[in-house]
């Protein structure tokens, strides 16, 4: 998931300079269509109501410092992995939303 976030961030840098001409030739339009679909799915993820989207809820309503300290001290390894998945999912969705501005 971290790799996915990195790739989307790198694509943001590429598209910042303009759509590369190679993407407009041959099968490049299929690539762009797939990329638009990818970005749209992540925009839907960000638009999901906070009550059913744990990754979004964690970003909008973080734990207080005291509660966070207690949570970090008592969480299991599974919770740690799940927290990482939520954080990376959110980062990827935000990066995809930024990428969608070029389409």
C-alpha positions as CSV (number, residue, x, y, z in Angstrom):
1,X,0.0,0.0,0.0
2,X,2.9,2.4,0.7
3,X,4.2,1.6,-2.8
4,X,0.9,2.6,-4.3
5,X,0.9,5.9,-2.4
6,X,4.5,6.5,-3.7
7,X,3.5,5.7,-7.3
8,X,0.5,8.0,-7.2
9,X,2.7,10.8,-5.8
10,X,5.2,10.3,-8.5
11,X,2.5,10.4,-11.2
12,X,1.5,13.8,-9.6
13,X,5.0,15.1,-10.3
14,X,4.9,13.7,-13.9
15,X,1.6,15.3,-14.7
16,X,2.5,18.6,-13.0
17,X,4.7,19.2,-16.1
18,X,1.8,18.3,-18.4
19,X,0.5,15.1,-19.8
20,X,3.4,13.3,-21.5
21,X,2.8,13.0,-25.3
22,X,3.4,9.2,-25.1
23,X,0.2,8.9,-23.0
24,X,-1.8,10.4,-25.9
25,X,-0.5,8.0,-28.6
26,X,-1.4,4.4,-29.2
27,X,-2.7,2.7,-26.1
28,X,-2.0,5.7,-23.9
29,X,-5.6,6.7,-23.9
30,X,-6.4,3.4,-22.3
31,X,-3.8,4.1,-19.6
32,X,-5.4,7.5,-19.0
33,X,-8.9,6.0,-18.8
34,X,-7.7,3.5,-16.3
35,X,-6.0,6.3,-14.3
36,X,-9.2,8.4,-14.3
37,X,-11.2,5.3,-13.1
38,X,-8.6,4.7,-10.3
39,X,-8.9,8.4,-9.2
40,X,-12.7,8.2,-9.3
41,X,-12.7,5.2,-7.0
42,X,-10.5,7.0,-4.5
43,X,-12.7,10.1,-4.6
44,X,-15.7,7.8,-3.8
45,X,-13.7,6.4,-0.9
46,X,-13.1,10.0,0.4
47,X,-16.8,10.8,-0.1
48,X,-18.0,7.8,1.9
49,X,-19.7,9.0,5.1
50,X,-17.4,9.2,8.1
51,X,-19.5,6.8,10.1
52,X,-18.7,3.8,7.9
53,X,-15.2,4.9,6.8
54,X,-12.7,4.2,9.6
55,X,-9.7,5.7,7.7
56,X,-11.5,9.0,7.2
57,X,-13.0,9.0,10.7
58,X,-9.5,8.6,12.2
59,X,-8.2,11.6,10.3
60,X,-11.2,13.9,11.1
61,X,-11.5,12.9,14.7
62,X,-8.0,12.0,16.1
63,X,-7.6,10.8,19.6
64,X,-6.5,13.3,22.3
65,X,-2.9,13.1,23.4
66,X,-3.8,11.3,26.6
67,X,-6.0,8.8,24.9
68,X,-3.5,8.3,22.1
69,X,-0.7,7.6,24.5
70,X,-2.8,4.9,26.2
71,X,-4.0,3.4,22.9
72,X,-0.4,3.2,21.6
73,X,0.8,1.5,24.8
74,X,-1.9,-1.1,24.8
75,X,-2.6,-1.9,21.1
76,X,-1.8,-5.3,19.7
77,X,0.3,-6.0,16.7
78,X,-2.8,-6.6,14.6
79,X,-4.1,-3.2,15.7
80,X,-0.8,-1.7,14.7
81,X,-1.0,-3.2,11.2
82,X,-4.6,-2.1,10.8
83,X,-3.7,1.4,11.9
84,X,-1.0,1.5,9.2
85,X,-3.5,0.2,6.6
86,X,-6.0,3.0,7.5
87,X,-3.3,5.7,7.4
88,X,-1.9,4.5,4.0
89,X,-5.4,4.1,2.5
90,X,-6.2,7.7,3.4
91,X,-2.8,9.0,2.1
92,X,-3.4,7.1,-1.2
93,X,-6.9,8.5,-1.6
94,X,-5.7,12.1,-1.0
95,X,-2.8,11.6,-3.5
96,X,-5.3,10.2,-6.1
97,X,-7.6,13.2,-5.5
98,X,-4.7,15.5,-6.2
99,X,-3.9,13.5,-9.3
100,X,-7.5,13.8,-10.6
101,X,-7.1,17.6,-11.0
102,X,-5.0,16.9,-14.2
103,X,-7.9,15.2,-16.0
